[in-house]
Amino acid sequence: MLCGNKSDLLELTNDYVQDEAADKIASEHQMKYFKTSAFKGDGIDEMLDYTIEQVYQKKLKPEFDAAKLGDST
C-alpha cells in the first residue's frame, strides 16, 4: 500500500507527488495507492478498510480455514 498523506495541503504548496506518478509507482510495485488527509479525514476510512480486508484475507482467513479443516465437529 502506498499512502500519500497531507492532501489537504496541496493548494498551499507545489512540493508534492502528482497523483499520476504515485499511481505509476504503486502499479509498478503491485500496491494500491491512497490519497489521504489525516487532518480532514479524507481517504482514511477507505485506506483502513482496505488494510483490514488485506490482513483478514492474507493472514486471518487462511488460519481460520485451516482451523475449520482440523475441527471434526
C-alpha positions as CSV (number, residue, x, y, z in Angstrom):
1,M,0.0,0.0,0.0
2,L,1.2,3.5,-0.9
3,C,-0.4,6.3,1.1
4,G,0.0,9.9,0.1
5,N,-0.8,12.0,3.2
6,K,-1.5,15.7,3.7
7,S,-3.7,16.0,0.6
8,D,-5.3,18.9,2.5
9,L,-2.1,21.0,1.9
10,L,-2.0,20.6,-1.9
11,E,-3.3,24.1,-2.5
12,L,-0.6,25.6,-0.3
13,T,2.5,24.1,-2.0
14,N,3.9,22.9,-5.2
15,D,6.1,20.4,-3.4
16,Y,4.1,17.2,-3.8
17,V,4.0,14.0,-5.8
18,Q,1.5,14.1,-8.7
19,D,-1.3,11.5,-8.5
20,E,-0.2,10.0,-11.8
21,A,3.3,9.5,-10.5
22,A,2.0,7.9,-7.3
23,D,-0.4,5.7,-9.3
24,K,2.5,4.6,-11.5
25,I,4.8,3.8,-8.6
26,A,2.0,1.8,-6.8
27,S,1.2,-0.1,-10.0
28,E,4.9,-1.0,-10.6
29,H,5.1,-2.5,-7.2
30,Q,1.6,-4.1,-7.2
31,M,0.4,-1.8,-4.5
32,K,-2.8,0.2,-4.0
33,Y,-2.5,4.0,-3.8
34,F,-4.5,6.1,-1.3
35,K,-4.5,9.9,-1.3
36,T,-5.3,10.9,2.3
37,S,-5.6,13.7,4.7
38,A,-5.5,12.8,8.4
39,F,-6.4,16.4,9.2
40,K,-9.6,16.3,7.2
41,G,-10.2,12.6,7.4
42,D,-10.2,12.2,3.6
43,G,-9.4,8.7,2.4
44,I,-8.7,7.4,5.9
45,D,-11.7,5.1,6.1
46,E,-11.0,3.6,2.7
47,M,-7.4,3.1,3.5
48,L,-8.1,1.4,6.8
49,D,-10.9,-0.7,5.3
50,Y,-8.5,-1.9,2.6
51,T,-5.8,-2.6,5.2
52,I,-8.2,-4.6,7.5
53,E,-9.5,-6.6,4.5
54,Q,-6.0,-7.4,3.3
55,V,-4.9,-8.6,6.8
56,Y,-8.0,-10.7,7.0
57,Q,-7.7,-12.2,3.5
58,K,-3.9,-12.9,3.7
59,K,-3.4,-13.8,7.3
60,L,-6.5,-14.5,9.3
61,K,-8.8,-16.2,6.8
62,P,-6.2,-18.9,6.0
63,E,-5.7,-19.6,9.7
64,F,-9.5,-19.8,10.3
65,D,-9.9,-22.0,7.3
66,A,-7.1,-24.3,8.5
67,A,-8.6,-24.5,11.9
68,K,-12.0,-25.4,10.5
69,L,-10.4,-28.2,8.5
70,G,-8.9,-29.6,11.7
71,D,-12.2,-29.3,13.6
72,S,-14.2,-32.5,13.2
73,T,-17.4,-31.2,14.7
